[in-house]
Amino acid sequence: MGSEGILGIVTEVTMKVRPLPACKKYGSIVFPDFECGVACLREIARLRSAPASIRLLDNEQFLFGQALATDNKGMLHSLV
């Protein structure tokens, strides 16, 4: 899943259900530049770590996401 429709029509999906974890931890890491973030993700993949979710954003994507936040009257508010 996650092809967003570009690879064809999904007609059947088999999903694996796992038990809920005993605890959840959330965090963020700020890298000096995007390339350092990519290197970190490659190392995580090499070690076969399996975080439930991982995302690498550049500064532009981060600022756009902040502007879309419902409690933030930043850039998006001024466009409307």
Secondary structure, DSSP 8 states (H G I E B T S, - for coil): ---TTTT--------------S---------SSHHHHHHHHHHHHHTT---S------HHHHHHHHHH-TT--SHHHHH-
